[in-house]
């Protein structure tokens, strides 16, 4: 806990907290006024897993799937079974993040994914820069809590180039499904695509973001918001934000800050009673997913 206390009192930490508060205030303002990316393994080539659609390829929607920290494409595919069954007519492409991610010695089921990552092992879109200078006895910093996101740009570049390679068949991506830190990478790609019609995600129509957040790294957060000469307009895609009421790693306040990046009139929200994870696509969540797809196909 000593490290956490020091972080809270440092100027960087204070700035990061203020950024989160500003994001949340912005999310509230928009709803009120409008009614509603350890070690790098960059040499490894992009690995993808594709789940075919249940309709002809000419009619299917291609969905980019970005996993969370300690997961990989195969793990995320296993976790999205019920959701994929609801999203009929979609082809799902799962990417592996470029950075090797190892479980924390102080693993906590409330903070970390407890599942075993087979295949390429645990991966991450970025890691915590604080852990590179961590002293013995100091707490480990999860990437979601980091104020120095190491390898974020490499993570985004890896996802972007993988998508470009896949889209060479003439069929770009129509949607995004992301979990945890994958949501930040997805949002950065969508920010790029909004300014570049040749981007592989330029035609994305919808985004499903589960347990997502804006990184506490203020430089990355600024870019996601579209500051410093970048187009700051809301991301014009149909979005569904999903948050766990007992999520201790990414509380709802941080997901609301992410939601502020998206067009308010196209944004939907679903709260589930669980922790940091993807809920089963049943009941109300199933209905929200179906409603989202109806709007996308309208």
C-alpha positions as CSV (number, residue, x, y, z in Angstrom):
1,X,0.0,0.0,0.0
2,X,3.0,2.3,0.4
3,X,3.3,2.7,-3.3
4,X,-0.3,3.5,-3.7
5,X,-0.2,6.2,-1.1
6,X,2.9,7.8,-2.7
7,X,1.1,7.7,-6.0
8,X,-1.9,9.5,-4.7
9,X,0.2,12.3,-3.3
10,X,2.4,12.8,-6.4
11,X,1.7,15.5,-8.9
12,X,1.3,12.9,-11.7
13,X,-1.2,10.9,-9.7
14,X,-3.2,14.0,-8.7
15,X,-3.3,15.1,-12.4
16,X,-4.5,11.7,-13.4
17,X,-7.3,11.7,-10.8
18,X,-8.3,15.2,-12.0
19,X,-8.4,13.9,-15.5
20,X,-10.8,11.1,-14.5
21,X,-13.1,13.6,-12.8
22,X,-13.1,15.8,-15.8
23,X,-13.9,12.9,-18.1
24,X,-16.9,12.0,-15.8
25,X,-18.1,15.6,-15.7
26,X,-17.9,15.7,-19.5
27,X,-19.9,12.5,-19.8
28,X,-22.6,13.9,-17.6
29,X,-22.7,17.2,-19.4
30,X,-23.1,15.5,-22.8
31,X,-25.9,13.3,-21.6
32,X,-27.6,16.3,-20.0
33,X,-27.3,18.7,-23.0
34,X,-28.2,16.2,-25.7
35,X,-30.7,14.0,-23.8
36,X,-28.9,11.1,-24.2
37,X,-2.8,-0.4,-24.9
38,X,6.3,-6.6,-18.9
39,X,8.0,-7.3,-22.0
40,X,7.5,-6.8,-25.7
41,X,7.3,-9.6,-28.1
42,X,6.8,-7.4,-31.1
43,X,8.7,-9.7,-33.5
44,X,5.9,-12.2,-33.4
45,X,3.6,-11.9,-36.3
46,X,-0.1,-11.1,-35.8
47,X,-2.1,-14.1,-34.8
48,X,-5.8,-14.1,-35.4
49,X,-8.7,-16.5,-34.8
50,X,-11.8,-16.1,-36.8
51,X,-15.3,-17.3,-36.0
52,X,-17.3,-17.5,-39.1
53,X,-20.7,-16.0,-39.4
54,X,-23.9,-18.0,-39.8
55,X,-24.9,-16.1,-43.0
56,X,-23.2,-15.7,-46.4
57,X,-19.9,-13.7,-46.2
58,X,-21.4,-10.9,-48.3
59,X,-24.0,-10.2,-45.7
60,X,-21.9,-10.8,-42.5
61,X,-20.5,-8.1,-40.3
62,X,-16.8,-8.4,-39.5
63,X,-16.1,-7.7,-35.8
64,X,-12.7,-6.9,-34.3
65,X,-12.3,-8.5,-30.9
66,X,-9.6,-7.1,-28.5
67,X,-9.0,-9.0,-25.2
68,X,-8.0,-7.7,-21.8
69,X,-4.8,-7.9,-19.8
70,X,-3.5,-11.5,-19.1
71,X,-5.8,-12.9,-21.7
72,X,-5.2,-13.6,-25.4
73,X,-7.4,-14.1,-28.5
74,X,-8.2,-17.7,-27.7
75,X,-9.2,-16.9,-24.1
76,X,-11.4,-14.0,-25.2
77,X,-13.1,-16.2,-27.8
78,X,-14.0,-18.8,-25.1
79,X,-15.4,-16.0,-22.9
80,X,-17.6,-14.5,-25.6
81,X,-19.5,-17.7,-26.6
82,X,-23.0,-16.6,-25.4
83,X,-22.5,-13.1,-26.7
84,X,-21.5,-14.3,-30.1
85,X,-24.6,-16.5,-30.3
86,X,-26.7,-13.4,-29.8
87,X,-24.9,-11.4,-32.5
88,X,-26.1,-13.4,-35.4
89,X,-24.7,-12.7,-38.8
90,X,-21.3,-11.5,-37.5
91,X,-17.8,-12.8,-38.2
92,X,-15.5,-12.4,-35.2
93,X,-11.7,-11.8,-35.5
94,X,-9.7,-12.2,-32.4
95,X,-6.2,-10.7,-32.1
96,X,-3.4,-11.4,-29.7
97,X,-1.8,-8.4,-28.1
98,X,2.0,-8.0,-28.6
99,X,3.3,-7.7,-25.1
100,X,3.9,-10.8,-22.8
101,X,1.9,-10.4,-19.6
102,X,2.6,-12.5,-16.5
103,X,0.3,-12.9,-13.5
104,X,1.1,-10.6,-10.6
105,X,2.6,-12.2,-7.5
106,X,-0.1,-10.6,-5.4
107,X,-2.9,-11.9,-7.7
108,X,-6.3,-10.9,-6.6
109,X,-9.5,-12.4,-8.1
110,X,-11.2,-9.1,-7.8
111,X,-8.5,-7.4,-9.8
112,X,-7.1,-10.0,-12.2
113,X,-8.4,-12.5,-14.7
114,X,-8.2,-15.9,-12.9
115,X,-8.5,-17.9,-16.1
116,X,-5.5,-19.8,-17.4
117,X,-4.3,-18.3,-20.7
118,X,-3.4,-21.2,-23.0
119,X,-2.0,-20.9,-26.5
120,X,0.4,-17.9,-26.7
121,X,0.0,-17.3,-23.0
122,X,-1.1,-14.1,-21.3
123,X,-0.8,-10.9,-23.3
124,X,-1.3,-7.2,-22.9
125,X,-1.8,-4.2,-25.1
126,X,0.4,-2.2,-22.7
127,X,2.1,-2.8,-19.3
128,X,2.7,-0.6,-16.2
129,X,5.8,1.6,-16.4
130,X,5.8,1.9,-12.6
131,X,6.6,-1.8,-12.3
132,X,9.9,-1.4,-14.2
133,X,11.3,0.7,-11.3
134,X,9.4,-1.1,-8.6
135,X,11.4,-1.7,-5.4
136,X,11.0,-4.8,-3.2
137,X,8.1,-4.5,-0.9
138,X,6.2,-2.0,-3.0
139,X,2.8,-2.9,-4.5
140,X,2.5,-4.0,-8.1
141,X,0.6,-1.6,-10.3
142,X,-2.0,-3.1,-12.6
143,X,-2.0,-1.6,-16.2
144,X,-5.5,-0.3,-15.6
145,X,-4.2,1.8,-12.7
146,X,-0.9,2.9,-14.3
147,X,0.0,6.5,-14.8
148,X,2.8,5.4,-17.2
149,X,1.5,3.0,-19.8
150,X,4.5,1.3,-21.3
151,X,4.1,0.0,-24.8
152,X,0.7,1.5,-25.5
153,X,1.7,2.9,-29.0
154,X,3.2,-0.5,-29.9
155,X,-0.1,-2.1,-28.9
156,X,-2.1,0.2,-31.0
157,X,0.3,-0.1,-34.0
158,X,0.1,-3.9,-33.7
159,X,-3.7,-3.9,-33.8
160,X,-3.8,-1.4,-36.6
161,X,-1.4,-3.4,-38.9
162,X,-3.1,-6.6,-38.1
163,X,-6.4,-5.1,-39.1
164,X,-4.9,-3.7,-42.3
165,X,-3.6,-7.1,-43.2
166,X,-6.9,-8.8,-42.6
167,X,-8.8,-6.1,-44.6
168,X,-6.8,-6.7,-47.7
169,X,-9.5,-9.1,-48.8
170,X,-11.7,-6.0,-49.4
171,X,-13.8,-6.4,-46.4
172,X,-13.0,-4.0,-43.6
173,X,-14.4,-4.1,-40.1
174,X,-18.0,-3.3,-39.2
175,X,-17.8,-3.5,-35.5
176,X,-15.6,-3.8,-32.4
177,X,-16.0,-6.0,-29.3
178,X,-13.4,-5.2,-26.6
179,X,-12.8,-5.9,-22.9
180,X,-10.9,-3.9,-20.3
181,X,-7.6,-2.4,-21.7
182,X,-8.7,-3.6,-25.1
183,X,-11.4,-0.9,-25.0
184,X,-8.8,1.9,-24.9
185,X,-7.0,0.4,-27.9
186,X,-10.2,0.1,-29.8
187,X,-11.2,3.7,-29.0
188,X,-7.8,4.9,-30.2
189,X,-8.2,3.1,-33.5
190,X,-11.7,4.5,-33.9
191,X,-10.3,8.0,-33.2
192,X,-7.7,7.5,-36.0
193,X,-10.4,6.1,-38.3
194,X,-12.6,9.1,-37.8
195,X,-9.8,11.2,-39.5
196,X,-8.6,8.7,-42.1
197,X,-11.1,7.2,-44.5
198,X,-8.4,4.6,-45.6
199,X,-8.2,3.2,-42.1
200,X,-9.2,-0.5,-41.7
201,X,-11.8,0.6,-39.1
202,X,-13.1,3.6,-41.1
203,X,-16.5,1.8,-41.7
204,X,-17.1,0.6,-38.2
205,X,-20.7,1.0,-37.2
206,X,-20.8,-0.2,-33.6
207,X,-18.7,-0.9,-30.5
208,X,-19.4,-3.1,-27.5
209,X,-17.0,-2.0,-24.7
210,X,-17.0,-4.1,-21.5
211,X,-15.2,-2.9,-18.4
212,X,-13.5,-0.2,-20.4
213,X,-11.7,2.8,-19.3
214,X,-9.4,5.7,-20.3
215,X,-5.8,5.1,-19.2
216,X,-4.6,7.3,-16.3
217,X,-1.5,8.2,-18.4
218,X,-2.4,11.8,-19.2
219,X,-0.7,11.9,-22.6
220,X,-2.6,8.9,-23.9
221,X,-5.8,10.2,-22.3
222,X,-5.4,13.5,-24.1
223,X,-5.0,11.8,-27.5
224,X,-8.1,9.7,-26.9
225,X,-10.1,12.8,-26.2
226,X,-8.8,14.3,-29.4
227,X,-6.8,17.1,-28.0
228,X,-3.6,18.8,-29.4
229,X,-4.8,19.3,-32.9
230,X,-6.6,15.9,-33.2
231,X,-10.3,15.8,-34.1
232,X,-12.2,15.9,-30.8
233,X,-15.6,15.2,-32.2
234,X,-17.5,12.4,-30.6
235,X,-16.9,9.0,-32.1
236,X,-19.9,8.5,-34.4
237,X,-20.6,4.8,-33.9
238,X,-23.4,3.0,-32.1
239,X,-22.0,2.0,-28.8
240,X,-22.9,-0.2,-25.8
241,X,-20.9,0.3,-22.6
242,X,-21.0,-2.5,-20.1
243,X,-20.0,-2.1,-16.4
244,X,-19.9,-4.4,-13.4
245,X,-21.5,-3.1,-10.2
246,X,-18.8,-4.9,-8.2
247,X,-15.9,-4.1,-10.4
248,X,-13.1,-3.0,-8.1
249,X,-10.5,-2.6,-10.9
250,X,-12.6,-0.4,-13.2
251,X,-15.5,1.2,-11.4
252,X,-18.4,2.7,-13.3
253,X,-17.0,6.2,-13.0
254,X,-14.0,5.3,-15.2
255,X,-16.3,3.6,-17.8
256,X,-18.4,6.8,-17.9
257,X,-15.2,8.7,-18.8
258,X,-14.8,6.3,-21.7
259,X,-18.4,6.7,-22.7
260,X,-17.8,10.5,-23.0
261,X,-15.8,9.9,-26.1
262,X,-18.8,8.5,-28.0
263,X,-21.8,10.1,-29.6
264,X,-24.3,10.4,-26.8
265,X,-27.4,9.9,-29.0
266,X,-25.9,6.6,-30.2
267,X,-24.8,5.3,-26.8
268,X,-26.3,2.6,-24.7
269,X,-25.5,1.3,-21.2
270,X,-25.8,-2.0,-19.3
271,X,-24.9,-2.6,-15.7
272,X,-24.5,-6.1,-14.4
273,X,-24.1,-7.3,-10.8
274,X,-20.7,-9.0,-11.3
275,X,-17.1,-8.0,-11.1
276,X,-14.5,-7.2,-13.8
277,X,-15.6,-9.5,-16.5
278,X,-18.0,-10.2,-19.4
279,X,-21.5,-11.2,-18.3
280,X,-23.5,-13.9,-19.9
281,X,-25.6,-12.6,-22.8
282,X,-28.9,-13.5,-21.3
283,X,-31.9,-11.6,-20.0
284,X,-31.7,-7.8,-20.2
285,X,-28.1,-7.9,-21.6
286,X,-29.3,-10.1,-24.5
287,X,-32.1,-7.6,-25.2
288,X,-29.6,-4.7,-25.1
289,X,-27.3,-6.5,-27.6
290,X,-30.3,-7.3,-29.9
291,X,-31.5,-3.7,-29.7
292,X,-27.9,-2.5,-30.6
293,X,-27.8,-4.7,-33.7
294,X,-31.3,-3.6,-34.8
295,X,-30.0,0.0,-34.7
296,X,-26.9,-0.9,-36.6
297,X,-28.8,-2.7,-39.4
298,X,-31.6,-0.2,-39.7
